[in-house]
Amino acid sequence: MEINKVCKDGTCRIELSGRLDTITSPQLEEELQQIPEDVKELVLDLKDLEYVSSAGLRVFLNAQKMMNDKGTMVLCNVNDEIMEVLDMTGFTQILTIE
């Protein structure tokens, strides 16, 4: 999995590509923990994400909990396969998806 993170002016945009699974989810967790304190908006761009496992979903949920106290989190550019997983697991009711 590749992670491209840009944090600027209170917004942090993280672009994910590849597979978010048990092996790669710790990488994303580490990146999320390094987000500056002044960030009020977190955008996870999933345009090039091919697969997400339950471990990846857990990272999304933890990121949402972290941002609940600070501001907002949005998933964007979610492809049909990932959206189906989010829908089947009920995450479309928990996360903001654009």
C-alpha positions in Angstrom: 0.0 0.0 0.0 1.2 3.5 -0.7 0.2 6.5 1.5 0.5 10.1 0.3 -0.2 12.6 3.2 -0.3 16.3 2.9 -1.3 18.4 5.9 -1.8 22.2 5.5 -3.9 24.9 6.9 -5.9 22.7 9.3 -6.6 20.0 6.7 -4.9 16.7 6.3 -5.5 14.8 3.0 -4.3 11.2 2.9 -4.4 9.4 -0.4 -4.3 5.6 -0.2 -3.5 3.2 -3.0 -3.3 -0.6 -3.1 -4.6 -2.9 -0.3 -5.5 -1.9 3.2 -5.4 -5.1 5.2 -3.9 -6.7 8.3 -0.3 -6.2 7.0 -0.7 -2.6 5.8 -3.1 -1.1 8.3 -0.4 -0.5 10.9 1.2 1.9 8.3 -2.0 4.0 8.1 -2.4 3.9 11.9 1.1 5.3 12.3 0.4 8.1 9.7 -2.8 9.0 11.5 -1.1 9.2 14.8 1.4 11.7 13.4 -1.3 14.2 12.2 -0.6 17.6 13.7 -2.8 18.7 16.6 -4.2 21.8 14.7 -5.8 19.6 12.0 -9.6 20.1 12.0 -10.4 18.2 8.8 -9.2 14.7 7.7 -9.8 13.6 4.2 -9.1 10.0 3.2 -9.0 9.8 -0.6 -9.7 6.1 -1.5 -9.6 6.6 -5.3 -6.7 4.1 -5.8 -7.6 1.8 -2.9 -8.3 -1.7 -4.3 -9.2 -3.6 -1.2 -10.1 -3.0 2.5 -10.2 -5.8 5.1 -11.7 -5.7 8.6 -8.4 -4.4 9.9 -8.6 -1.5 7.5 -12.2 -0.8 8.6 -11.0 -0.7 12.2 -8.4 2.0 11.3 -11.2 4.0 9.6 -13.3 3.7 12.8 -10.4 4.7 15.0 -9.6 7.7 12.8 -13.3 8.8 13.0 -13.2 8.6 16.8 -10.0 10.6 16.9 -11.5 13.3 14.7 -14.8 13.4 16.6 -13.0 15.5 19.2 -11.1 17.7 16.8 -13.3 18.2 13.7 -14.4 16.1 10.8 -13.4 13.1 8.7 -14.5 12.4 5.2 -13.9 9.4 2.9 -13.9 10.5 -0.8 -13.5 8.9 -4.2 -14.7 5.6 -2.8 -15.0 3.0 -5.6 -17.9 0.5 -6.0 -16.0 -2.4 -4.4 -15.0 -0.5 -1.3 -18.4 1.1 -1.0 -20.0 -2.3 -1.1 -17.9 -3.4 1.9 -18.7 -0.2 3.8 -22.4 -0.6 3.1 -22.5 -4.3 4.1 -20.7 -3.6 7.4 -22.9 -0.6 8.2 -20.0 1.8 8.0 -21.9 4.0 5.6 -24.1 4.9 8.6 -21.0 5.8 10.8 -18.6 7.5 8.3 -19.1 10.6 6.1 -18.6 9.5 2.5 -18.5 12.0 -0.4 
